[in-house]
Amino acid sequence: MPADLRRRRRGIFNPMVDEFRASGNSPPMTNPLDTVFAALADPTRRAILAMLLEDDMAVTDVAEPFAISLAAISKHLGVLADAGLISRERRGRVIWCRLEPDAMRAASVWMQGFGQFEPLDLDDFERFLEQELYERSE
């Protein structure tokens, strides 16, 4: 298979972005964070990652809730795997997908560097809400 066809097949699955890249206006994504954020830009891929938070899943199980073809799901999974967000493993006839948290962790660390995305302490937030509701009810 020619290299340019392989690149198009492994695009980020967004025709507008793929077309922009093909025009020569955008440098190739060589930084791993670029690949991670490009993969996270698609809502279908984010939904797949959320599903994989629960447990490893077979490709057919991943595809089940979506109203798109198995080939489209496979392409999404390929983009997630290329970004390092998931890994795929063949077990007999079935391909299983597993969440790989390290790539997501790198993106999270990068965002936290801006100071706007600090982790939220949900226990403190709950106490704050209880106090606010209590004060308003008096």
C-alpha positions as CSV (number, residue, x, y, z in Angstrom):
1,M,0.0,0.0,0.0
2,P,1.4,3.4,-0.9
3,A,2.6,5.6,2.1
4,D,0.3,8.5,1.2
5,L,-2.8,6.1,1.3
6,R,-1.7,4.7,4.6
7,R,-1.4,8.2,6.0
8,R,-4.9,9.1,4.8
9,R,-6.3,5.9,6.3
10,R,-4.6,6.7,9.6
11,G,-5.9,10.3,9.6
12,I,-7.7,11.6,12.6
13,F,-11.0,10.7,10.9
14,N,-12.1,14.3,10.4
15,P,-12.5,15.2,6.7
16,M,-12.0,19.0,7.4
17,V,-8.8,18.4,9.3
18,D,-7.5,15.8,6.8
19,E,-8.2,18.2,4.0
20,F,-6.4,21.0,5.8
21,R,-3.4,18.8,6.3
22,A,-3.4,17.7,2.7
23,S,-3.3,21.4,1.6
24,G,0.2,21.6,3.2
25,N,-0.9,24.3,5.7
26,S,-0.4,22.1,8.7
27,P,2.7,20.4,9.9
28,P,2.4,16.6,10.6
29,M,1.6,15.7,14.1
30,T,4.9,14.5,15.6
31,N,4.3,15.5,19.2
32,P,2.5,12.7,21.1
33,L,0.3,15.3,22.8
34,D,-0.9,16.5,19.3
35,T,-2.0,13.0,18.5
36,V,-3.7,12.6,21.9
37,F,-5.6,15.8,21.6
38,A,-6.6,15.1,18.0
39,A,-7.9,11.7,19.1
40,L,-9.8,13.3,22.0
41,A,-11.4,15.9,19.7
42,D,-14.0,13.4,18.4
43,P,-17.1,12.7,20.6
44,T,-17.3,9.1,19.4
45,R,-13.8,8.4,20.5
46,R,-14.4,10.1,23.9
47,A,-17.5,7.9,24.3
48,I,-15.4,4.8,23.5
49,L,-12.8,5.8,26.1
50,A,-15.6,6.3,28.7
51,M,-16.8,2.8,27.9
52,L,-13.4,1.3,28.4
53,L,-13.1,2.9,31.8
54,E,-15.4,0.1,33.0
55,D,-13.4,-2.9,31.6
56,D,-11.7,-4.3,28.6
57,M,-14.1,-4.8,25.7
58,A,-14.3,-6.7,22.5
59,V,-14.4,-4.6,19.3
60,T,-18.0,-5.8,18.6
61,D,-19.1,-4.8,22.1
62,V,-17.5,-1.3,21.6
63,A,-19.4,-0.9,18.3
64,E,-22.8,-2.0,19.7
65,P,-24.2,1.3,21.1
66,F,-23.1,3.3,18.0
67,A,-25.2,3.8,14.9
68,I,-22.1,3.6,12.6
69,S,-20.5,0.7,10.8
70,L,-18.0,-1.7,12.4
71,A,-15.4,-0.3,9.9
72,A,-15.9,3.2,11.2
73,I,-15.5,2.0,14.8
74,S,-12.4,0.1,13.8
75,K,-11.0,3.4,12.3
76,H,-11.8,5.2,15.6
77,L,-10.1,2.5,17.5
78,G,-7.1,2.8,15.3
79,V,-6.8,6.5,16.0
80,L,-7.1,5.8,19.7
81,A,-4.4,3.1,19.5
82,D,-2.1,5.3,17.4
83,A,-2.4,8.0,20.1
84,G,-1.5,5.4,22.8
85,L,-4.9,5.8,24.5
86,I,-5.9,2.2,24.0
87,S,-4.2,-1.1,23.2
88,R,-5.7,-3.9,21.2
89,E,-5.0,-7.6,21.7
90,R,-6.2,-10.6,19.7
91,R,-7.5,-13.4,21.9
92,G,-8.5,-16.2,19.6
93,R,-10.9,-14.7,17.0
94,V,-11.8,-11.7,19.1
95,I,-9.9,-8.4,19.3
96,W,-10.1,-6.8,22.8
97,C,-9.5,-3.2,23.6
98,R,-8.0,-1.9,26.8
99,L,-7.7,1.7,28.1
100,E,-4.0,2.8,28.5
101,P,-4.0,5.7,31.0
102,D,-0.5,6.9,30.4
103,A,-1.2,9.0,27.3
104,M,-4.2,10.6,29.0
105,R,-2.1,11.3,32.1
106,A,0.5,13.2,29.9
107,A,-2.4,15.4,28.5
108,S,-3.7,16.0,32.0
109,V,-0.3,17.0,33.3
110,W,0.1,19.4,30.3
111,M,-3.3,21.0,31.0
112,Q,-2.6,21.3,34.7
113,G,0.4,23.4,33.8
114,F,-1.9,26.2,33.0
115,G,-3.3,26.2,36.5
116,Q,-6.9,26.3,35.3
117,F,-7.4,22.6,35.4
118,E,-6.5,21.7,39.0
119,P,-8.1,18.5,40.3
120,L,-11.4,19.2,42.1
121,D,-11.8,17.8,45.6
122,L,-15.3,16.5,45.4
123,D,-15.6,16.0,49.2
124,D,-14.7,19.7,49.8
125,F,-17.2,20.7,47.0
126,E,-20.0,18.6,48.6
127,R,-19.3,20.3,52.0
128,F,-19.4,23.7,50.4
129,L,-22.7,22.9,48.7
130,E,-24.2,21.6,52.0
131,Q,-23.1,24.8,53.8
132,E,-24.6,27.0,51.1
133,L,-27.9,25.2,51.1
134,Y,-28.0,25.3,54.9
135,E,-27.3,29.0,55.0
136,R,-30.0,29.7,52.4
137,S,-32.6,27.7,54.2
138,E,-32.2,29.7,57.4
